[in-house]
Amino acid sequence: MSKVRVRFAPSPTGGLHLGGVRTVLYNYLFAKNKEGSFIVRIEDTDQARFVAGAEQYIFDCLKWCGIEPDESPLHGGSFGPYRQSERKEAGIYQQYADKLINDGHAYYAFDTPEELEQMRNDFKTAENPSPQYDHHLRMKMKNSLTLMPDEVEKLLAAGTRHVIRIKMPEHEIVSFTDMIRGEIKNETSLVDDKVLLKADGMPTYHLAVVVDDYLMEITHAFRGEEWLPSAPVHVLLWKYLFGLDKMPEWAHLPLILGPSGKLSKRDGAKYGFPVFAMNWTDPKTNELTEGFKEKGFLPEAFINLLALLGWNAGTEQEMFTKEELIEKFSIDRVHSGGAKFDYEKAKWFNHEWIKKMTVDSLKLNIKELFDAKNVAITDETYFEKAIELVKDRCTLIPDFYEQSIFLFNTPATLDLDAVKPKWNDDKKQFFVDWINRLKNVSDWNAVTLENDFKELATAKNIKPGELQLPLRIMLVGGKFGPPVFVIAAMIEKEGTIKRIENALSQLS
């Protein structure tokens, strides 16, 4: 068997959707499991939809996910160029389009946009509301099948605007074996004569994907199930140009489903969760679509949850490192049905990964968060200790700020309404007296503080539990955070006393 070579071939037209990243991931895992190569090829044939900056954004997303291509426009390789626009300039596609015409499998179509629109209006019926350029209508149109050869030559010589279309055979069954779905059969009469080469000489996806996969020696191809209707065109192109024995094995991945069907940007906006890997700002509209990275997801959690959207290892295991995914990934365990995206489950993965990560691996992200909030980190050891203290309580990276800011800054506000209903003079006196005792504590640690607190409470005949909530509010500002005496130990004697005194002044 030849070396496994797979490719991810995105179009630089916008942000990288969850489904696109999963396609990347499955390509990558499959290749690495087979000790093969993972290639990124930029399919920029749709110049009308091309968006400046989108290609770099794609590579930034892959880098964040920890998915490094073996070959790409940025990484080089012996099968370049890796951008279809550059391959077009090299004349790669025209020769194959010419071969298809010469062999009778394609034809020149000279129809203007107005004539195509007229066709769609003239042949529209209740049974066929959207007529297509197919075997029913091709002989009624302006193309090299209906024109005399000399007229075709004149039009070509004059540089008349035209496209090249595949001539789909009538009443043929085209079949192939999908790695996920098994044998798939298609009736060719149901497929229109797809454009292969556009008027500007740029290939469409249909021609480019076949030619490029052949020339780059791609052995396996993963793509979304939305490409299944186009499969007969691609099978025929393989048959006509290179032979079916050269065709890669295909796997059409199931959709990722949202609350109301295929997961979309609209779902994300409506329900408040990201659908892109990283933030994407549309340069035309300046519209920002939030990404998982900026939402506060770790890349380890992101690829973990993505891997399980349509695949499982056949065990109860849910937490996988990238290395474990590579080891265990197999295409036969990819489901054919759609996978439902659950944002709460996604956050669970992130929470578990935060707990799993070392402080060292987390602190750079958290430092960036604190910098953005203008919180200065002056003591690295203290900072690391704070992260360790709260990380099990954090679901997303921004949670670290909410869960630990009181360790760095005195709370600006106190939730005293939670204290006042059961506040009385005895409790006030308790804290006044405890402050005096705290001033003399030499061994400042959580155990010592807790023991002293409980000793004084017992002496005053007050249940310690009734005093711990007020203490927490005094130190933290609200009803949250790690054990309260651990907090007191962290902020040290001066900080603890000042915060209690501040609260008492507001409770008087």
Buried (B, 14 or more C-beta within 10 A) or exposed (E): EEEBBBBBBBBBBBBBBBBBBBBBBBBBBBBBBBEBBBBBBBBBBBEEEBBEEBBEBBBBBBBBBEBEBBBBBBBEBEBBBBBBBBBBEEEBBBEBBEEBBEEEBBBBBBBEEEEBEEBBEEBEEEEEEEBBBBBBBBEEBBBBBBBEEEEBEEBEEEEBEBBBBBBBBEEEEBEBEBBBBEEBEBEBBEBBBBBBBBBEBBBBBBBBBBBBBBEBBBBBBBBBBEBBEBBBBBBBBBBBBBEEEEBBBBBBBBBBBBBEEEBBBEBBEEEEBBBBBBBBEEEEEEEEBBBBBBBBBBBBBBBBBBBBBBBBBEEEEBEBEBEBBBEBBEBEEBEEEBBEBBBEEBBBBBBBBBEBBEBEEBBEBBBEBBEEEEBEBEEEEBBBEBBBBBBEBBBBBBBBBBBBBBBBEBBEEBBBEBBEEEEEEEBBEBBEEBBEEBEEEEEEEBEBBBEBBBEBBEEBEBEBEBBBBBBBBBBBBBEEBBEBBBBBBBBEBEBBBBBBEBBBEEBE
